Amino acid sequence: MAGRTARLVLLAGAAALACGSQGDREPVYRDCVLRCDQRNCSGDALRHFRSRQPIYMSLAGWTCQDDCKYECMWVTVGIYLQEGHKVPQFHGKWPFSRFLFFQEPASAAASFLNGLASLVMLCRYRAFVPPSSPMYPTCMAFAWKMDYFCASTVILHSIYLCCVRTVGLQHPTVASAFRVFLLLLLTAHVSYLGLVHFDYGYNLAANVAIGLVNLVWWLAWCLWNQQRLPHVRKCVVVVLLLQGLSLLELLDFPPFFWVLDAHAIWHISTIPVHVLFFSFLEEDSLYLLKESKAIFKLD
């Protein structure tokens, strides 16, 4: 009983008021969804729908009600365009033309290519950089743990890498303490968004703040070492590109051809950045390995 009560308290704490978008507030949309639901989503009509539904759609969790919302969304969009109005959002999102079971096919494809680029470059890093390199454990282990959770952790991971590269190699305890601090910061950030209130404004402000810390820290180190370490120029390009491309996330417009929006363009644009950043990590790790061997010989 106590466990059930605790779960109910957590669910109540996670609940928040939500506002609909202009499109799904339209009477024509609501009436269309209601009629479609009554006509297709019960009894023999529902069994007929399921028999005709492609298996990949059912496996992806697309229900009869979801299909009604999708079809009625386009009915509403058609009316808006016919009457000369701007394209509305539905349930907080722009209307996208789905492909197979992907509601946002361009973003899905770009996310896959981003992951593939990271995997290929990570395999290349492992092939060319020996595990004895001072930066190898940092680039391998912590990356998997941080990148798993959410987009914000990518920036925190970059800040952690910068800390290790600038301070942690000489003072490992400082890097370890900073890692604990970043993990606590991430936990507090995710807990607030997930359990208290998913505030888009706060999330954007937090990401901008840590992004600026990441930008200033990396650029300061790169400019300080640009004469001694020519490969840091790649790091400068990566940091500036990411900061510039992140502005795409601030844009908000209906998708081109009902497929390509600002978020998808951002995902596509960051694919080559992964290649350049891993190239910098590879060269820098090999430099550190060479430097550590030289120091070992002197000793």
N, C-alpha and C positions, 0 to 999 in steps of 0.2 A: 504493500500500500504506500509506504514511504517513497519507494522508488518511483511509483507511478505519479505521486504528487510532485516529486522533484522534476520529472520529465514535463509535467504540465506547466510548472513554474517557468522552466526554461523556454518552453514554446510560447508562453505568454510574454516573456521578456523579449523574445525575438520578433514578436508581432509588431507591425507598424502600420500607420495609415498610408495608403497608396492612392495616388490620383491617376485616373485614366488619361489617355491621350485624346486628341481631338477626334481622330478617326473612329475609335471604338466608343466614343460618347455619342456618335451620330445615331439618331433614331433609325435611319435607313439601314445602318450596319447591324444594329441590335435586332431589328425586326427580321432582317435577312438570316441572321444566325439562329434566331428562335424558330423560324419556319423551317430552315434546313435541318435543325436538330429534331424537330417533331416529325419531319418527313422521312429522314434517313437514319436516325440514330437510335431506333428502338424496334423490337420485334423482328419480323421478317425482313424489313428494310435494312436493319443493322446486319443481319446475317448475310444478306446480299452484298452489302458494302464490304464486309470482311472477306467474302469469297472473291471479290474483284480486286481487293487491295493488294498491290505487289508485296511480296514477303519482306523486302528490304524496308518498306515503309512501316510495316507492323513491328519488325524487329527494332526499328529506331524509335518506336513508341508513338507514332502518329496515330491519333484516334479519330473517330468519326467527327467528334466535336472540333478537333484541330482542323480537319479538312473543311468543315463548314466555315470556320473563322477565316481560313485562307481564301476560299472562294468568295466569301462575302467582302473580304478586304478589297479584292480587285473590283467587285461591283461598285463599292463605295468610291474607290480611286477613279474609276471610269466616270462616275457622276461628277466628281470634283473637277476633273479635267474638262469634261464636256461643258461645264458651266463657267470655266475660266478661273477656277480657284487653284491655290497652291496645293501640292500633294501633302496630305496629312500623315501623321504618325499613328501607329496602332500599337497599343500596349507598350508604349515607350520605344518603339522601333519603327524605322522606315519600312515601307513595303518592299520586299525582295522577291524576285522570281526564283522559286526553289528549283534545285536540280537534284534528281533522285530524292534522298531524304534530307538534303542540306538546305536549310532555310536561307543561309547566307553563303552561297557557294564560293564566291571570290575570297572571302575571309577564311573559309575553311581550307581552301586550296593553298592560300598564302601561309596560313599557320602551319600546314603540313610541310611546305617547302622551307619555312623557317626552321622547323624542327629537324628536317632532313639536312639542311645546311650545317646546323650546329652539330649533328651526329657525325657527318662526314668530316668536319674540321676537327672534332674531338678525337676521332679515330686517327686522323693524320697527326694530331698533336702527340698522341700516345705512341705512334710509329716513329716519329722523328726525335722526340724529346725523351731521354732516359729518365727512369724514375728517380735517379740520384740528383736530378736538378732541384735546387732549393724551392722553386715555385710549383713543382709538379704536384705534390699532395694538395696544395691549395686549389689549383685549377681543376683537379679531378674530383675529390671527395665533396668539398663544400658546394661546388656548383650543382651537383645532382640533388643535394638536399634543399638548396634554396630555390632553384629554378622550378621545382616541382609544384610549388604552392600557387603563386599568382604573379601577375605582371610586375607588381611593386617590388617583389623580391629580386628581380633582375637588376634594378638600380642598387638595392642594398648589397647585392652580391658584388657589383662593380665597385662600390665604396669599400667593401671588405678587401677585395683584391688590391685596391689602391693602398689601403692601410698596410697590408702585408708587404707590398712592394716598396713602400716608402719608409716604413717604420719596423714592421714585423720581422724582417730578416735579421735585423740587428737586435731587436727586443721582442722575442716570441711571446713573452708574457703579456705585453701590451696588446699584441694582435689577438691573443686568446681572450683577454678581458673585453676587447672591442667586439669580438664575435659574439660573446654572451650578451653584450648590450644591444647589438643589432637584432639578435634573436628575440630578446625581450621586447624591443621596439616593434618588430614584426608581429609578435603574438598580441600585443596590445592593440595594434592597428587592425589586424584581422578580427580580433574579438569584438572590438567596437563596431566595425562594419557588419559583422555577421550576427551579433547577439543584441546589440543596443539599437543602432540606427544606421541603415545604409545611406549615408549622406554623400551624394556625388560631389558636392562642393568641397566638403572636407577631404574626400579622397583625392580630388584634383589638386587641392592646395598642398596636401602632404606629399604627393608625388612630385610636384613642382619644387618644393623645398628640398627634398632629398636629391632631386635631380640637379639642383644648383650646387649643393655640396659636392656631389660627384663631379660636376663640370669644373668647379674651381680647384678642387684637390688634384684631379688628374692633370689639368692644364698647367697648374703651378709646378708640379713635378716635371712635366714634359719640357716646359720652357727652361727650367733650371738645368736639365740634363741634355738639351738638344745638341749642344756642341760635342759632348762626350759620347752620347748614344744616338746615332743617326736614326735608328729604327723607331725612336719615340715619335717621329713625325706621323707614323701610321696611327698611333694612339691619339694624337691631336685630331687627325681627320675623323676618326671614329667618334670621339666625344662630341665634336662639333656637328657631325652628321646626325647623330642620335638626338642632340638637343634641337637641331633644326627640324628634323622629321617629326619629332614629338608634337610640333605645332599642328600637324595634321589632325591629331586627336581632338584639338580644340574646335575644328571645323565641324559643321553640321549641315548637311545638305542631302536631298533625296539622291539615291544611287543612280549613277549613269547606267542606262539600259536595264534598270532595275536589278543590277548586279554589283556595281562597283561604287562603294561609298568611301568616305575619308578613312574609316577604320581599315578597310581592305587595302586601300592605297598605302597606308602606313605599314601594314604587314608586308606588302610586296616590296616596299622601298627599303626595309631593314634587312632583307635577305643578303645582299652583298656586304652589308656592314659586319655580319657574322664572320664572313670569310676574311675580311681585313683585320678584325679584332683578333681572331685566332692566329693569323699570320704574325701579328705583333707579339702575342703571347709566346708563340713558337720561337721567334728570334730572340726575345728577351730571356726566355728560359735557357736557351742554348748559350747566350752571353753569360748569364749567371753561373751556369755549369762550368764554362771555360774559366771564369774568374775564380770560382771556388777551387778548381784544380790548380790554378796558378798559385793561390795562397797556400794550398796544401804542400806544393813543391817547395815553397819558400820556407815553410815550417820544418 
